[in-house]
């Protein structure tokens, strides 16, 4: 499958990337093995997965440091690197900060942790309540003009915040939650993406494995598992979701792939979505996800999935 452009940036990437929150994200996952995390990034790049998505808050900079170590083994131009910032320590807590001074300092700090001369895509990870979003993006545009970043993204912004941020047309990428169980973005965000040539990159695409066809109605998650707190996994809602996912199995069998590949292929068939970054903890997961680009859904397949969900 041909590479896709990030918005109007001129940067082209393979459509399946690596969401790297499990690479050094010790504050997000217990008992992570850093060497396995580095091997995941290394094996992905070697096998053509050229888009790596990380953030400061993944391990409070540790994810960036580990990825930076692996990048020294490759030609810099062979990897498209995205990272994010917004979290500022205030005492024992983090607060969101989109101020120009903070964002500029965050770019410089990320460059050091990643040990690179430029970052391909830099996001404002979360909006704060104070900073005009046009001013925040203007600060990143200065970093772009200085050669420190190549494109600008925002994440978790409302449609109003996005419109404010993009008044000068500087935004290339929007990242937000989107999946078959949460299609809210289709109402206002997707039309705006198409109108302004902004790439939408969805996170949580497989809903913690729920849309991958891994579970049954009788699946029980261990005590302390985050899925026990998520509405999609509760009671009758969970059972209804399993019933819907099971109806995707004949389509998967027809295409000789797994249900997860069908779901990811459905996203990629949408004109608003250019890249998907499903998380992975093992190289086999990452490379398996990449098979989705080989799936060509029929119009009937796409309509069935659209109606089902």
N, C-alpha and C positions, 0 to 999 in steps of 0.2 A: 504494500500500500504506500502511496506517495506520502511525503511528509506534509504536515499542515503548518500554516503560518500562524504565529501568535499575533492576533489582531492585525494591525497595519504596521508591524514592527520590522518586517523583512526577515525575521528569525523563523526558521522552519525546523520542526521537530517531528520525530516519530510519534504517532498518535497515542501510544501507551507509554506513560512515564512512571517514575517511581516516587510515590509519596513516602518520604524518608523519616516519618516520625518515630519509627521503631529502630532507627539507626542513631544510637546515643540518646534516645528520649527516655532517660531513666526516671524522669518525673511523671512519665505517662504510662510506662510499662515496667513491671518488676522483673528483676533478674535478666536484664538484657546482656548479651555477650557482645562486646564491642568488636571483637575480631570477626564474628559472624556478620555483624552489621556492615563492616568494611567489605567483607567478601560479597555480600549482597549487592553493594554498589558496584564493585569491581566486575562481578559476573554479568550484571545488567549491561554495563557499558560495553563489555566485550561482545555481548550478543545483540548489540544494536539499539538497546534502550538508552537513548541519548539525553533524556530530560529528567533531571533530578530536582525534586521539590522539597525544600527543607524550611526551617524557620528558627529564629533565635530561641523561642520558647520550647523547642524540642530539645530537652536536656539543658536548657539555659546556655545555649551556645555549643554544647558538646556535639550535637549532630553536625553542625557546620564544621567543627574541628576535624571530626572523623572523615567526613566527605572530602575536606581539604587535603587530608593525608592521601586518600586514594587518588585524587585528581593529579597528584604529582607523577603518577604512573602513566598518564595519558597526555596526548596533545590537548591543550586547553580548548582549541577550536572544535574538538570532537564531542564536547559535552555542553549541553545547554543547562545552565544552573539558575535555579530560582530560589530565593529566600525571602523572608518576611520579618517585619518588626512592628511593634506597637507597645510591647510590654515594658514598662519602666518600674523598677523597684521603688516602692514607697514604704519604708519601714520593713515590715515582714510581708507585705502584700505587693502584688503587682497592680498597677493601674495602666490604662491605655493612654498613650501620648502620641498625637499626630502633629505636634508642633514642628515647624521647619527645622529648628535647631536640633531637636531630638532625632528626626528622621535622617538628617545629614550625618550626624554622629553615628547613627545606627548603620548606615551604609559603610562608613569607614571602618567601624568595628567588625562588621561582617566580612569585609575584604580581608582583614587581618586573620580572622578565624579560619576562613576558607583558603587563605594563602593564595589568592589570585589577584590579578590586576584589574579585573572587571567582573561584574555580575550581570548575567543576561537578562534576568527579570527580577525586579525588586517590588515587593508588595507592601502596602500598608495592611497589616494583618487584621486589625479590628479598628473600627472608628472610635474616636474619643468624643466627648460631648462639647468640647470647647472650640477646637480648631476649625475654621472654615475649610472645607475639603478642597476647595480650589487652591488655597494657600499651601496645603499639605502636598498636593500633587505638584505644584509649582516648584517646591523645594526638591522633589525628586527629578523634575525636569532639569534643574540646575546640575544635579549629579549626572544626569544623562549627557548634558552638554559638556561636562567635564570629562567624559569618557569612563566614568566609574560604573555606570549601569547602562544597559542597552534598551531596556523597555520598562514600562511602568504598569503595575497591577494594583488592584484594591480587592479586599476580601471582606465578606460579611457586611458590606454596606447596604443600606436600604436604597430603594430606587431614587429617593430624593437626594441622599448623600452621594450616590453615583453621578447624578446629573450635575450636582454642584462640583464634584471632583473633575468632571470631564468637560467643563465649560470651554476649555481651550483645546479640546480634542487630544489630550496627552495620554489618556488611558488606553492601554492595549489589551489588558486581560482583566476579567472579573472572576474571582473564585468564590463559590458559595455552595451550600448544601443543595443537592438535587439528586433524586433517585425516583424509581417507580412508585415509591410510597410517599414521597414528598415532592410534588410537582408544582409547588407554589411559584417557583421562578418563571414558569411559562406565562404567567398573567401579565407582568409588567417588565421584568428583567429581560426575557428573551427577545421581545420586540425591540427593545432598546439596543441590545447587542447587535442585532441584524442591521438596524438603521445606522449604527455608528462604527461598524466593523470592529467590534470588541469580541475577543474569544471568551467564551464561558467555559471554565474548568470546574467540573463538579467534584466536591468531596463527599465522602460517605456514600459512594455509588452502589455498593453491595450491602449496605445496612448491616455491618458487622457479620456478614456471611449469610444473612437471612435470604437475600435474593440470589444466593449462589446455589440453592438447592441442597444445602448440606444438612438441614435439620428436618425433623418430623414433628408432628403434633405432640409427641411424647418426650421430646428433648428437654432435659433439665440442665440448667447451667449451675456451676458450683457457687457456693456462698461467696459473696464478694465480687462476683463477675458483674461488670458494668451493664451487661445486657439485662440483668434482673431489674435495672432501674429505667430501662427504655420502654416507652409505651408500645412500640411495635412488637415487643416480646411478651406482652401481658395477656393472660386469659384468652377470651374469645377472639380478641384482635389478633393474637399470635396464630390461632387456629385458622382464621380467615386468610391471613397472609400466607400460611403454608399451603392452603388449598389453591390460592392463586399461583404461587410459585410452581406447584406440581403441574399446573396446566401448561407450563412452559416446557416440560420435559419432552413431549412429542416433537416440538420444534427443534429442540436440541438434538434429539435422535435423528431427525431428518437431515440435519446439517453435520452430523457426526462430531458434535462437540458437547461441552457441558452447559448446564443452564447459565452459569456465570458468563460464559462467552456470548450467549444470546443476549443477555441483559446489557453487557458492555457494547456489543455491536449495535443494539437499539439506540443507545446514547450517541454513538459515533455517526449514526445515520441522520441525526438531527443537524440542521445547518448551523445552529448556534454553538454546537460543541465541537471543538477541534482536537482536544487532548483530554485524556482521562488519566488520573493518577491514583489508581487503587493502591492501598497500602499493602506491604508485604514484609514478612519477617525472614523468608527464605528465598533463595534465588529461583528455586523450582516454581514458587508461587508467581514470582514476577514474570518469568519466561512463559508460564502457562497463561497468564493474563494477556500476554502479547499475541496469543493465537486469535484473539478476538478480531484483529484487523483483517483476518483472512475470511471472516464470515460475511456473506452478502445476503441480507434478509430480503425476502420477497415483499412486495407491497402488501400482500395478504398477511404475511407474518407481522409486519409493522402495525397494520390496522388491528389485528387480533390483540397484540400486546397493549396497544394504546387503549383499546376498549376494556380489556381485562383490568387494567389498573387505573 
